[in-house]
Amino acid sequence: MGAAIRVENSNLEVSNSLFEGNKAIIEGGALMLSCSVNFAQVCDFKISKSIFKENSAKKGGAISFDLFPPRVDVSVFQSNKATSGYGHDLGSYPIELRLKSAPLVINSG
């Protein structure tokens, strides 16, 4: 859970804000942004002119999101910590895998 704000299946607009010293046990020290595929049209996360300082969580020290990343403009991230090492400032689950190149192996068993 996000320590300061948790948003689920809804829009969020944050501007001119300070998130400092927030802690969450699992994810999103300052913000936890969650949206299911069924609500994709309403989940729009905008963050501007804000400061995220010394927030911590296991994943996403400052901000954690699941499917849709926030749009972040003119904001400062300083000394945030993901205790798992997974996204000190922004953290999410892997949502896409792209294979750039791989050798072709024919298994003739």
C-alpha positions, 0 to 999 in steps of 0.5 A, a space after each residue: 500500500 502507498 504510504 501517503 496516497 493510494 489511487 485505484 481505478 481513477 485519475 490523479 493530478 498532483 502539482 506543486 506538492 512535496 512528498 517527504 519521508 513517507 514509508 510503505 512496507 510493500 509498495 509506493 512510499 509516497 504514491 501507489 497508482 493502481 489501475 485494472 485493464 477494465 478501467 484503462 480509459 479513466 486512469 490518467 496519472 499526471 504529476 508536475 512541479 513536485 518533489 519526492 524526497 527520502 520516501 521508501 518502500 520495498 518496490 517504488 520508493 517514491 511511486 509505484 504503479 502497476 499497468 499505466 505509468 504516470 506522466 511526470 513533468 518538471 519534478 525532483 526525485 531525491 534520495 528515495 529508496 526501494 529496499 528491494 533495489 527495485 525502482 528507487 524513484 519509480 517502480 512497477 511489475 514487468 509489463 512487457 518483454 521484448 526479444 531483440 535477438 536470439 540464436 535459433 536452436 533446433 531441438 531434434 530430441 
